Amino acid sequence: MTETFREITWVGGTHTFDLGHPWVRRVMSYRGPAPAAALGRFEGGNYSPEDVERLIELGLIGGGMPERDVEALLDAHVRGKPLGPNVIIASGIVAALLVGAA
């Protein structure tokens, strides 16, 4: 874990999210979403379902969850679901990347 990880109780368990993981940072630098821009979209209410899904996905992978388990959680609790509850999760994990987990 890096200094930017955050443990969040979400969908029936406590999950570790870490956008600061080196692999995740490389992915974000090539294929977005750019962290500061994503946070700005959340604050301005201009986010997309893809922003929410991708940040949760990358956060879980960075936190150590196997990709197959991440896909199952996304299918069950993110894709095609109301955005509101997941926006809170996504904005929290991108904020942790920018300011630290504390």
Residue, then its C-alpha position, 0 to 999 in steps of 0.5 A: m500500500t502507498e500513503t494514498f490508500r483508503e479503506i472504505t466500507w462498501v457493498g457489504g465489506t471493507h475494501t482497500f482502494d489505492l490509486g497511488h499504486p505504481w501500476v495504477r498511476r502508470v495506467m492513469s497517466y496513459r489512459g486517464p482519468a487524470p486525477a485532478a480533472a476527475l476530482g474537478r468533474f466530481e466537484g462540478g457535477n460534470y462526471s460521467p459513469e465511466d469516471v465513476e467506474r474506472l476510478i473504483e476499478l483502478g482503486l480496487i486493483g491498486g488496493g490488491m483485489p484480483e481483477r476478476d473480483v473487481e469485475a464481479l463487484l463492478d457488474a453487481h454494484v456499479r454498472g447500470k446502477p444509480l451513480g450517487p452512492n458510487v460517486i461518493i466512493a470514487s471522489g473519496i479515493v481520488a481525493a486520497l490520491l491527491v491529499g493522502a489518506a489521513 
